[in-house]
Amino acid sequence: MRERTLGTLTIGQAPRPDVTPIIDRCVPAGVRRIHRGVLDGMTPADIELQYRPEPGEALLVTRLLDGAEVVLSRRKMRDGVERGIAALEEAGCDVILLLCTGTFDGLECRRAWLVEPDRIIPGMVAGLSEHRQLGILVPIAGQIESEAHKWRSLARRPVFAAVSPYTDTLDAVRAAGATLQARGADAILLDCIGFTDRHRAALAPLGLPVILSNAIAAKAVGELLGG
């Protein structure tokens, strides 16, 4: 049997040691991995020059190899994502997972399966939550409006709070979750690839279901690759 290959593309710099353990739990060990980032090899000055957001633009948040958080223009990032996907497909990837929950229009592959979290997660959480109130944690407040159209399939408008998985403390994450609970949330979705098991554990005392976006995407990839 031909060796299968999974490609992951972060909008930051690869590898992502915070996210790859979650992927590894869901993907068979025999699947080859190629991890790439749109910002690989770029200095902070390069990133500022090429991806600095303009006032009023939709924003994305990611991390660099040193763990530093960086805020990017979603509009400017789209072409970089498209180039990264093309490079992973050229490298022979059978499945390509985009490590970003932001929305990008018109991305496609010629042959590989492209897994975009923003196309999977909203429908799944809509089916899970049904009539219940969903609370969503986003990494920056600006995404509450810029990404709001993703959630049109929900029966009830979600409630939001903003907290960074990269720069805020676990206490801040727990406090943001408590705010959502006080506003009626029956479950919490962590809507950023950078939220991980430690953030879910921090929210456990609230007693609510906590859904990790990257875990949903990783499980979908695992199904495609026979996990």
Backbone as CSV, one residue per row, in Angstrom:
resi,resn,N_x,N_y,N_z,CA_x,CA_y,CA_z,C_x,C_y,C_z
1,MET,0.837,-1.192,0.000,0.000,0.000,0.000,0.875,1.248,0.000
2,ARG,0.501,2.219,-0.830,1.272,3.456,-0.901,1.193,4.221,0.423
3,GLU,2.326,4.758,0.838,2.352,5.561,2.054,1.478,6.800,1.877
4,ARG,0.603,7.038,2.845,-0.246,8.218,2.802,0.436,9.364,3.533
5,THR,0.136,10.574,3.087,0.800,11.751,3.645,-0.227,12.806,4.037
6,LEU,-0.089,13.304,5.258,-0.891,14.412,5.763,-0.047,15.679,5.755
7,GLY,-0.576,16.739,5.186,0.061,18.041,5.270,-0.739,18.951,6.181
8,THR,-0.058,19.674,7.042,-0.739,20.693,7.839,-0.163,22.051,7.485
9,LEU,-1.045,23.043,7.428,-0.622,24.405,7.109,-1.136,25.352,8.168
10,THR,-0.223,25.919,8.926,-0.571,26.962,9.872,-0.371,28.320,9.209
11,ILE,-1.169,29.305,9.629,-0.966,30.664,9.118,0.210,31.327,9.829
12,GLY,0.779,30.645,10.810,1.968,31.129,11.496,3.202,30.399,11.005
13,GLN,3.994,29.885,11.960,5.225,29.175,11.622,5.157,27.751,12.151
14,ALA,5.635,26.828,11.351,5.615,25.403,11.686,6.985,24.960,12.207
15,PRO,6.976,23.910,13.047,5.816,23.139,13.475,5.057,23.823,14.604
16,ARG,3.884,23.265,14.934,3.060,23.790,16.017,3.037,22.773,17.151
17,PRO,3.980,22.864,18.087,4.048,21.856,19.150,2.843,21.876,20.077
18,ASP,2.073,22.950,20.045,0.865,23.005,20.862,-0.275,22.195,20.241
19,VAL,-0.277,22.064,18.913,-1.399,21.445,18.203,-1.086,20.028,17.721
20,THR,0.169,19.768,17.336,0.482,18.461,16.742,0.163,17.272,17.668
21,PRO,0.261,17.371,18.999,-0.132,16.205,19.807,-1.607,15.849,19.649
22,ILE,-2.450,16.842,19.432,-3.883,16.589,19.232,-4.096,15.881,17.899
23,ILE,-3.387,16.327,16.874,-3.469,15.665,15.566,-2.965,14.233,15.667
24,ASP,-1.850,14.044,16.362,-1.234,12.717,16.452,-2.133,11.702,17.149
25,ARG,-2.997,12.165,18.045,-3.934,11.255,18.713,-4.964,10.672,17.738
26,CYS,-5.244,11.418,16.672,-6.347,11.059,15.780,-5.893,10.439,14.465
27,VAL,-4.643,10.618,14.114,-4.138,10.178,12.810,-3.247,8.957,13.005
28,PRO,-3.424,7.919,12.191,-2.599,6.716,12.343,-1.106,7.021,12.314
29,ALA,-0.351,6.305,13.129,1.087,6.561,13.248,1.823,6.343,11.935
30,GLY,1.296,5.494,11.073,1.982,5.201,9.818,1.814,6.250,8.747
31,VAL,1.004,7.269,9.018,0.802,8.343,8.043,1.955,9.342,8.147
32,ARG,2.594,9.607,7.031,3.675,10.602,6.990,3.093,12.003,7.206
33,ARG,3.835,12.846,7.913,3.401,14.222,8.175,4.355,15.219,7.523
34,ILE,3.785,16.277,6.953,4.554,17.437,6.500,3.902,18.660,7.120
35,HIS,4.654,19.383,7.941,4.121,20.566,8.615,4.754,21.817,8.008
36,ARG,3.915,22.736,7.558,4.417,23.984,6.982,3.614,25.167,7.516
37,GLY,4.239,26.337,7.436,3.575,27.561,7.861,3.732,28.652,6.824
38,VAL,2.706,29.476,6.700,2.765,30.588,5.749,3.895,31.550,6.099
39,LEU,4.198,31.670,7.378,5.214,32.627,7.824,6.588,31.993,8.030
40,ASP,6.778,30.755,7.594,8.069,30.074,7.779,9.196,30.906,7.163
41,GLY,10.278,31.070,7.942,11.457,31.766,7.463,11.353,33.284,7.461
42,MET,10.215,33.824,7.867,10.024,35.272,7.846,10.397,35.888,9.193
43,THR,11.005,37.051,9.146,11.307,37.809,10.354,10.079,38.628,10.752
44,PRO,10.036,39.096,12.001,8.921,39.965,12.382,8.761,41.175,11.461
45,ALA,9.889,41.717,10.975,9.805,42.852,10.052,9.182,42.432,8.721
46,ASP,9.546,41.230,8.237,8.951,40.712,7.006,7.442,40.546,7.165
47,ILE,7.042,39.984,8.295,5.627,39.731,8.552,4.856,41.040,8.626
48,GLU,5.407,42.008,9.307,4.768,43.317,9.421,4.581,43.943,8.052
49,LEU,5.581,43.835,7.212,5.518,44.444,5.888,4.473,43.775,5.006
50,GLN,4.387,42.447,5.072,3.542,41.718,4.133,2.123,41.476,4.634
51,TYR,1.956,41.321,5.947,0.650,40.894,6.459,0.050,41.822,7.508
52,ARG,0.606,42.997,7.662,0.056,43.938,8.654,-1.380,44.293,8.290
53,PRO,-2.304,44.186,9.242,-3.694,44.536,8.944,-3.897,46.045,8.838
54,GLU,-4.768,46.428,7.950,-5.170,47.824,7.828,-6.332,48.087,8.781
55,PRO,-6.562,49.356,9.143,-7.680,49.661,10.044,-9.004,49.129,9.500
56,GLY,-9.759,48.471,10.368,-11.064,47.965,9.990,-11.078,46.607,9.320
57,GLU,-9.899,46.033,9.032,-9.839,44.732,8.376,-10.161,43.598,9.339
58,ALA,-10.659,42.486,8.778,-10.820,41.264,9.556,-9.444,40.735,9.946
59,LEU,-9.333,40.277,11.192,-8.035,39.891,11.748,-7.953,38.397,12.012
60,LEU,-6.728,37.886,11.942,-6.408,36.529,12.343,-5.279,36.583,13.364
61,VAL,-5.226,35.580,14.225,-4.201,35.520,15.263,-3.505,34.156,15.190
62,THR,-2.182,34.173,15.304,-1.440,32.920,15.316,-0.178,33.099,16.149
63,ARG,0.695,32.086,16.114,1.931,32.163,16.882,3.119,31.857,15.982
64,LEU,4.257,32.382,16.403,5.519,32.139,15.705,6.263,30.997,16.409
65,LEU,7.399,30.618,15.855,8.165,29.512,16.435,8.573,29.782,17.880
66,ASP,8.824,31.042,18.206,9.238,31.368,19.571,8.058,31.508,20.527
67,GLY,6.856,31.248,20.034,5.666,31.330,20.873,5.002,32.685,20.877
68,ALA,5.601,33.675,20.234,5.038,35.020,20.218,3.746,35.054,19.403
69,GLU,2.793,35.808,19.893,1.533,36.005,19.173,1.714,37.068,18.101
70,VAL,1.037,36.863,16.952,1.070,37.858,15.892,-0.334,37.982,15.316
71,VAL,-0.740,39.231,15.036,-2.055,39.530,14.468,-1.870,39.879,13.001
72,LEU,-2.696,39.276,12.140,-2.506,39.366,10.696,-3.786,39.799,10.001
73,SER,-3.631,40.312,8.797,-4.765,40.632,7.938,-5.299,39.358,7.289
74,ARG,-6.590,39.078,7.480,-7.160,37.901,6.828,-7.123,38.061,5.312
75,ARG,-7.384,39.240,4.817,-7.395,39.479,3.373,-6.023,39.213,2.771
76,LYS,-4.977,39.720,3.400,-3.625,39.536,2.869,-3.142,38.098,3.054
77,MET,-3.629,37.422,4.079,-3.183,36.064,4.364,-3.735,35.061,3.358
78,ARG,-4.845,35.374,2.721,-5.483,34.376,1.864,-4.544,33.857,0.767
79,ASP,-3.831,34.754,0.095,-2.929,34.318,-0.975,-1.800,33.457,-0.428
80,GLY,-1.311,33.786,0.754,-0.275,32.965,1.377,-0.779,31.579,1.695
81,VAL,-2.018,31.485,2.146,-2.617,30.181,2.426,-2.756,29.381,1.131
82,GLU,-3.207,30.023,0.087,-3.361,29.332,-1.194,-2.026,28.799,-1.703
83,ARG,-0.975,29.599,-1.566,0.354,29.136,-1.992,0.831,27.970,-1.136
84,GLY,0.571,28.036,0.159,0.978,26.953,1.048,0.267,25.655,0.739
85,ILE,-1.015,25.736,0.433,-1.776,24.543,0.062,-1.213,23.938,-1.223
86,ALA,-0.940,24.791,-2.209,-0.391,24.303,-3.480,0.954,23.610,-3.263
87,ALA,1.798,24.159,-2.379,3.106,23.558,-2.114,2.963,22.201,-1.440
88,LEU,2.007,22.070,-0.521,1.795,20.786,0.149,1.239,19.748,-0.822
89,GLU,0.385,20.178,-1.712,-0.126,19.243,-2.703,0.991,18.799,-3.645
90,GLU,1.843,19.727,-4.012,2.975,19.397,-4.881,3.917,18.417,-4.189
91,ALA,3.978,18.498,-2.857,4.835,17.584,-2.087,4.230,16.197,-1.926
92,GLY,3.042,15.995,-2.460,2.439,14.672,-2.463,1.455,14.391,-1.352
93,CYS,0.957,15.425,-0.687,0.015,15.206,0.417,-1.323,14.680,-0.099
94,ASP,-1.847,13.688,0.609,-3.167,13.143,0.291,-4.278,13.949,0.962
95,VAL,-4.002,14.429,2.156,-4.937,15.254,2.914,-4.173,16.464,3.420
96,ILE,-4.798,17.641,3.336,-4.181,18.872,3.817,-5.125,19.501,4.829
97,LEU,-4.634,19.702,6.029,-5.414,20.303,7.105,-4.957,21.740,7.317
98,LEU,-5.875,22.678,7.181,-5.586,24.080,7.456,-5.713,24.323,8.954
99,LEU,-4.644,24.753,9.567,-4.638,25.004,11.011,-5.046,26.447,11.290
100,CYS,-6.284,26.744,10.948,-6.847,28.071,11.208,-8.358,27.936,11.170
101,THR,-9.049,28.543,12.120,-10.506,28.496,12.126,-11.117,29.707,11.432
102,GLY,-10.284,30.615,10.916,-10.797,31.752,10.164,-11.351,31.314,8.818
103,THR,-12.154,32.172,8.219,-12.799,31.838,6.953,-12.002,32.379,5.767
104,PHE,-11.847,31.535,4.760,-11.216,31.917,3.499,-12.106,31.405,2.367
105,ASP,-12.390,32.256,1.400,-13.240,31.852,0.283,-12.399,31.319,-0.877
106,GLY,-12.914,30.280,-1.533,-12.353,29.826,-2.790,-11.102,28.990,-2.730
107,LEU,-10.721,28.476,-1.571,-9.553,27.602,-1.495,-9.907,26.238,-2.095
108,GLU,-8.965,25.643,-2.803,-9.227,24.324,-3.372,-7.926,23.602,-3.691
109,CYS,-8.049,22.294,-3.839,-6.938,21.446,-4.264,-7.332,20.735,-5.557
110,ARG,-6.337,20.373,-6.336,-6.609,19.628,-7.568,-6.901,18.159,-7.257
111,ARG,-6.171,17.605,-6.266,-6.271,16.177,-5.994,-6.461,15.864,-4.517
112,ALA,-5.712,16.535,-3.676,-5.745,16.241,-2.241,-7.088,16.642,-1.623
113,TRP,-7.422,15.989,-0.507,-8.570,16.406,0.299,-8.135,17.607,1.135
114,LEU,-8.846,18.711,1.013,-8.564,19.904,1.803,-9.569,19.985,2.947
115,VAL,-9.064,20.030,4.168,-9.916,20.109,5.354,-9.794,21.511,5.935
116,GLU,-10.873,22.275,5.820,-10.938,23.639,6.349,-11.839,23.626,7.585
117,PRO,-11.291,23.910,8.754,-12.102,23.837,9.976,-13.377,24.665,9.928
118,ASP,-13.336,25.835,9.275,-14.530,26.680,9.274,-15.672,26.063,8.478
119,ARG,-15.395,25.035,7.655,-16.452,24.359,6.909,-17.014,23.144,7.658
120,ILE,-16.306,22.697,8.685,-16.705,21.509,9.429,-17.347,21.862,10.770
121,ILE,-16.707,22.764,11.490,-17.072,23.008,12.889,-18.466,23.613,13.060
122,PRO,-18.849,24.647,12.310,-20.172,25.239,12.562,-21.321,24.246,12.430
123,GLY,-21.309,23.425,11.381,-22.386,22.459,11.214,-22.409,21.415,12.309
124,MET,-21.217,20.979,12.740,-21.163,19.961,13.775,-21.673,20.488,15.110
125,VAL,-21.243,21.686,15.482,-21.690,22.223,16.768,-23.168,22.605,16.716
126,ALA,-23.663,22.981,15.515,-25.102,23.253,15.385,-25.897,21.978,15.660
127,GLY,-25.407,20.855,15.120,-26.089,19.591,15.367,-26.006,19.156,16.815
128,LEU,-24.886,19.421,17.472,-24.725,19.049,18.872,-25.556,19.930,19.804
129,SER,-25.547,21.218,19.539,-26.180,22.152,20.481,-27.692,22.220,20.305
130,GLU,-28.185,22.013,19.062,-29.606,22.106,18.751,-30.191,23.401,19.329
131,HIS,-31.101,23.311,20.294,-31.761,24.513,20.832,-30.983,25.128,21.994
132,ARG,-29.887,24.500,22.400,-29.150,25.000,23.561,-28.297,26.214,23.191
133,GLN,-27.893,26.944,24.217,-27.097,28.150,24.013,-25.609,27.806,23.948
134,LEU,-24.971,28.158,22.845,-23.533,27.934,22.695,-22.771,29.190,23.067
135,GLY,-21.713,29.038,23.836,-20.775,30.117,24.110,-19.491,29.875,23.328
136,ILE,-18.940,30.929,22.758,-17.754,30.784,21.914,-16.648,31.696,22.425
137,LEU,-15.472,31.106,22.652,-14.279,31.891,22.994,-13.475,32.115,21.723
138,VAL,-13.206,33.372,21.423,-12.371,33.750,20.282,-11.114,34.430,20.808
139,PRO,-10.026,34.461,20.009,-8.762,34.994,20.530,-8.696,36.508,20.613
140,ILE,-9.460,37.209,19.772,-9.501,38.673,19.819,-10.931,39.143,19.591
141,ALA,-11.276,40.265,20.209,-12.663,40.739,20.174,-13.140,41.037,18.758
142,GLY,-12.235,41.479,17.879,-12.632,41.821,16.524,-13.248,40.668,15.761
143,GLN,-12.909,39.423,16.139,-13.444,38.266,15.428,-14.897,37.970,15.778
144,ILE,-15.403,38.581,16.824,-16.808,38.368,17.169,-17.705,38.815,16.026
145,GLU,-17.353,39.908,15.399,-18.130,40.399,14.267,-17.627,39.849,12.939
146,SER,-16.297,39.820,12.745,-15.768,39.454,11.423,-16.040,37.999,11.069
147,GLU,-16.164,37.119,12.060,-16.411,35.710,11.808,-17.841,35.295,12.140
148,ALA,-18.710,36.275,12.417,-20.062,35.961,12.894,-20.877,35.172,11.881
149,HIS,-20.630,35.374,10.595,-21.424,34.682,9.568,-21.234,33.165,9.602
150,LYS,-20.136,32.699,10.221,-19.915,31.250,10.320,-21.032,30.552,11.084
151,TRP,-21.682,31.285,11.982,-22.577,30.659,12.955,-24.045,30.792,12.578
152,ARG,-24.324,31.115,11.325,-25.718,31.303,10.912,-26.530,30.006,10.983
153,SER,-25.870,28.851,11.015,-26.599,27.586,11.090,-27.068,27.252,12.505
154,LEU,-26.611,27.986,13.502,-27.033,27.724,14.872,-28.483,28.159,15.079
155,ALA,-29.217,27.386,15.866,-30.610,27.729,16.145,-30.717,28.992,16.985
156,ARG,-29.715,29.250,17.818,-29.701,30.450,18.662,-28.396,31.193,18.435
157,ARG,-28.465,32.509,18.440,-27.250,33.299,18.286,-26.310,33.009,19.451
158,PRO,-25.042,32.675,19.170,-24.123,32.356,20.267,-23.742,33.596,21.062
159,VAL,-23.260,33.367,22.252,-22.671,34.441,23.052,-21.156,34.286,22.974
160,PHE,-20.454,35.408,23.023,-19.014,35.415,22.780,-18.249,36.049,23.941
161,ALA,-16.992,35.631,24.060,-16.011,36.325,24.893,-14.661,36.156,24.207
162,ALA,-13.768,37.101,24.463,-12.449,37.079,23.817,-11.359,36.862,24.859
163,VAL,-10.459,35.910,24.547,-9.293,35.658,25.383,-8.254,34.963,24.509
164,SER,-6.999,35.342,24.648,-5.957,34.803,23.782,-5.397,33.494,24.331
165,PRO,-5.310,32.455,23.495,-4.654,31.229,23.941,-3.144,31.365,24.019
166,TYR,-2.602,32.440,23.453,-1.151,32.612,23.360,-0.590,33.541,24.437
167,THR,-1.343,34.563,24.822,-0.786,35.560,25.746,-1.526,35.656,27.076
168,ASP,-2.762,35.183,27.148,-3.519,35.283,28.388,-3.286,34.063,29.270
169,THR,-3.487,34.234,30.547,-3.280,33.157,31.507,-4.465,32.192,31.511
170,LEU,-4.242,31.035,32.101,-5.344,30.078,32.246,-6.440,30.636,33.146
171,ASP,-6.065,31.464,34.111,-7.080,32.113,34.941,-7.950,33.031,34.096
172,ALA,-7.343,33.725,33.140,-8.125,34.601,32.254,-9.055,33.783,31.371
173,VAL,-8.580,32.631,30.904,-9.431,31.736,30.107,-10.615,31.266,30.939
174,ARG,-10.337,30.879,32.188,-11.415,30.403,33.057,-12.419,31.527,33.326
175,ALA,-11.925,32.733,33.520,-12.816,33.863,33.773,-13.680,34.167,32.554
176,ALA,-13.097,34.067,31.369,-13.871,34.295,30.151,-14.954,33.226,30.006
177,GLY,-14.609,31.981,30.320,-15.610,30.921,30.282,-16.713,31.143,31.293
178,ALA,-16.362,31.621,32.484,-17.367,31.906,33.507,-18.308,33.020,33.047
179,THR,-17.779,33.982,32.303,-18.616,35.045,31.741,-19.641,34.463,30.779
180,LEU,-19.196,33.531,29.928,-20.130,32.887,29.003,-21.191,32.092,29.763
181,GLN,-20.764,31.388,30.800,-21.719,30.618,31.590,-22.749,31.539,32.240
182,ALA,-22.308,32.670,32.756,-23.225,33.629,33.379,-24.220,34.198,32.371
183,ARG,-23.825,34.199,31.092,-24.712,34.697,30.030,-25.576,33.588,29.439
184,GLY,-25.547,32.425,30.068,-26.468,31.366,29.685,-25.892,30.250,28.856
185,ALA,-24.574,30.239,28.625,-23.985,29.195,27.781,-24.164,27.813,28.404
186,ASP,-24.616,26.871,27.572,-24.741,25.474,27.986,-23.523,24.650,27.588
187,ALA,-22.714,25.166,26.674,-21.480,24.528,26.220,-20.577,25.617,25.682
188,ILE,-19.271,25.337,25.642,-18.297,26.329,25.192,-17.472,25.744,24.051
189,LEU,-17.379,26.497,22.965,-16.520,26.149,21.841,-15.287,27.036,21.871
190,LEU,-14.109,26.445,21.783,-12.862,27.189,21.741,-12.496,27.406,20.276
191,ASP,-12.808,28.592,19.750,-12.744,28.840,18.314,-11.417,29.465,17.896
192,CYS,-10.354,28.728,18.148,-9.021,29.107,17.668,-8.171,27.855,17.731
193,ILE,-7.362,27.641,16.716,-6.491,26.468,16.692,-5.555,26.446,17.889
194,GLY,-5.222,27.596,18.433,-4.269,27.673,19.535,-4.799,27.222,20.880
195,PHE,-6.109,27.079,21.030,-6.646,26.523,22.270,-6.374,25.012,22.292
196,THR,-5.911,24.524,23.434,-5.505,23.126,23.520,-6.093,22.464,24.768
197,ASP,-5.612,21.271,25.066,-6.131,20.519,26.205,-5.983,21.282,27.521
198,ARG,-4.920,22.054,27.655,-4.733,22.763,28.931,-5.795,23.842,29.126
199,HIS,-6.272,24.424,28.021,-7.349,25.413,28.130,-8.670,24.727,28.470
200,ARG,-8.897,23.564,27.862,-10.108,22.806,28.201,-10.083,22.402,29.671
201,ALA,-8.909,21.968,30.151,-8.798,21.587,31.556,-9.063,22.770,32.477
202,ALA,-8.623,23.963,32.066,-8.859,25.155,32.884,-10.344,25.471,33.010
203,LEU,-11.124,25.083,31.996,-12.559,25.354,32.001,-13.375,24.246,32.653
204,ALA,-12.739,23.125,32.961,-13.451,21.974,33.514,-14.245,22.295,34.777
205,PRO,-13.732,23.151,35.686,-14.503,23.437,36.900,-15.869,24.064,36.651
206,LEU,-16.094,24.603,35.447,-17.395,25.193,35.147,-18.476,24.122,34.985
207,GLY,-18.059,22.886,34.698,-19.023,21.813,34.558,-19.780,21.812,33.237
208,LEU,-19.276,22.510,32.237,-19.913,22.569,30.928,-19.120,21.743,29.912
209,PRO,-19.783,21.210,28.883,-19.020,20.612,27.781,-18.137,21.672,27.129
210,VAL,-16.881,21.313,26.839,-15.938,22.223,26.195,-15.442,21.541,24.921
211,ILE,-15.611,22.219,23.802,-15.305,21.640,22.495,-14.071,22.322,21.923
212,LEU,-13.067,21.530,21.572,-11.842,22.052,20.963,-11.962,22.020,19.446
213,SER,-11.803,23.165,18.810,-11.897,23.232,17.349,-10.852,22.355,16.676
214,ASN,-9.621,22.387,17.187,-8.574,21.601,16.522,-8.812,20.102,16.679
215,ALA,-9.454,19.688,17.754,-9.758,18.276,17.942,-10.820,17.815,16.942
216,ILE,-11.816,18.665,16.682,-12.833,18.323,15.684,-12.173,18.133,14.327
217,ALA,-11.327,19.077,13.935,-10.668,19.006,12.634,-9.753,17.783,12.559
218,ALA,-9.022,17.511,13.638,-8.105,16.370,13.653,-8.867,15.049,13.520
219,LYS,-10.021,14.952,14.170,-10.809,13.729,14.076,-11.345,13.531,12.653
220,ALA,-11.716,14.615,12.002,-12.164,14.511,10.610,-11.030,14.010,9.717
221,VAL,-9.837,14.537,9.941,-8.675,14.086,9.178,-8.393,12.613,9.448
222,GLY,-8.508,12.213,10.698,-8.290,10.821,11.052,-9.245,9.892,10.321
223,GLU,-10.483,10.330,10.128,-11.443,9.514,9.382,-11.017,9.385,7.931
224,LEU,-10.556,10.456,7.341,-10.122,10.402,5.949,-8.915,9.485,5.764
225,LEU,-8.078,9.428,6.778,-6.836,8.663,6.676,-6.932,7.301,7.353
226,GLY,-8.141,6.914,7.741,-8.334,5.579,8.287,-8.023,5.442,9.747
227,GLY,-8.111,6.574,10.496,-7.814,6.509,11.918,-8.920,5.840,12.719
